[in-house]
């Protein structure tokens, strides 16, 4: 069965079973390995992606439930406005930590 997904802004038409979990579509079919397998029961959050802006657990969500919707994975988070702010903050913390360790030496 053909399923059309928009993943990180790119439209993909895939021939996968409708009950295939989104996690395996992302990792095995599309090669996007940033989304991880954790518990397989939607408890740990390792497989979280955003579906039309809302977090879902991709390990238990069938591809048929997301057909025609927009999925954002960790690979694209840095491209969003909030992701860019987060990355700048992370870089600042890294620079501060490096500077602090040199001062102590």
C-alpha positions as CSV (number, residue, x, y, z in Angstrom):
1,X,0.0,0.0,0.0
2,X,1.3,3.5,-0.9
3,X,1.7,6.0,1.9
4,X,2.6,9.7,1.5
5,X,4.5,11.3,4.3
6,X,6.1,14.7,4.7
7,X,9.3,14.2,6.7
8,X,11.4,17.2,7.6
9,X,9.8,19.1,4.8
10,X,10.3,16.5,2.1
11,X,7.4,14.5,0.7
12,X,8.0,10.7,0.4
13,X,5.7,8.2,-1.2
14,X,6.4,4.8,0.3
15,X,5.2,1.3,-0.4
16,X,5.2,-0.1,3.2
17,X,2.6,-2.0,5.2
18,X,0.1,0.2,6.8
19,X,0.8,-1.2,10.3
20,X,4.6,-0.6,10.1
21,X,5.7,1.6,12.9
22,X,6.8,5.1,11.9
23,X,10.1,4.5,13.8
24,X,11.1,1.7,11.3
25,X,9.9,3.7,8.3
26,X,12.2,6.6,9.4
27,X,15.2,4.4,10.3
28,X,15.0,1.5,7.8
29,X,13.3,2.9,4.8
30,X,14.3,6.6,4.9
31,X,17.7,6.2,6.6
32,X,17.0,8.8,9.3
33,X,18.7,7.2,12.3
34,X,18.5,10.1,14.7
35,X,15.2,8.7,16.1
36,X,16.1,5.8,18.4
37,X,14.5,2.6,19.5
38,X,14.3,2.4,23.3
39,X,11.6,0.4,25.0
40,X,9.2,-0.3,22.1
41,X,6.2,0.4,24.4
42,X,6.1,4.3,24.2
43,X,7.4,4.6,27.7
44,X,10.9,6.0,27.4
45,X,10.6,8.7,24.7
46,X,13.6,7.7,22.7
47,X,11.5,7.4,19.6
48,X,9.7,10.8,19.9
49,X,9.1,12.7,16.8
50,X,6.7,15.7,16.1
51,X,3.6,15.0,14.1
52,X,2.1,18.3,12.9
53,X,4.0,20.0,15.8
54,X,2.9,17.6,18.5
55,X,5.1,14.9,20.1
56,X,4.2,11.3,19.4
57,X,6.0,8.0,20.1
58,X,7.0,6.6,16.7
59,X,7.6,3.0,18.0
60,X,3.9,2.4,18.5
61,X,2.4,4.7,15.8
62,X,1.5,2.9,12.6
63,X,2.4,4.7,9.3
64,X,-1.3,4.6,8.3
65,X,-2.0,7.1,11.2
66,X,0.4,9.7,9.9
67,X,-0.2,9.5,6.1
68,X,-0.6,13.0,4.7
69,X,0.7,14.6,7.9
70,X,4.0,16.4,8.6
71,X,6.7,14.6,10.7
72,X,9.7,16.4,12.2
73,X,12.6,14.3,13.4
74,X,15.7,15.3,15.5
75,X,17.6,15.7,12.2
76,X,15.5,18.8,11.4
77,X,15.1,20.3,14.9
78,X,18.2,22.5,14.4
79,X,16.5,24.1,11.4
80,X,13.6,25.5,13.4
81,X,13.7,28.8,15.2
82,X,13.6,27.2,18.7
83,X,16.2,24.6,17.6
84,X,18.6,27.3,16.5
85,X,18.2,29.1,19.8
86,X,18.8,25.9,21.6
87,X,21.9,25.1,19.6
88,X,23.3,28.6,20.3
89,X,22.7,28.1,24.0
90,X,24.4,24.7,23.8
91,X,27.5,26.2,22.0
92,X,27.7,29.0,24.7
93,X,27.7,26.4,27.5
94,X,30.4,24.4,25.7
95,X,32.5,27.5,25.3
96,X,32.0,28.5,29.0
97,X,32.9,25.0,30.2
98,X,36.1,25.0,28.1
99,X,37.0,28.5,29.3
100,X,36.4,27.5,33.0
101,X,38.5,24.4,32.7
102,X,41.5,26.5,31.3
103,X,41.1,29.0,34.1
104,X,41.3,26.2,36.7
105,X,44.4,24.7,35.2
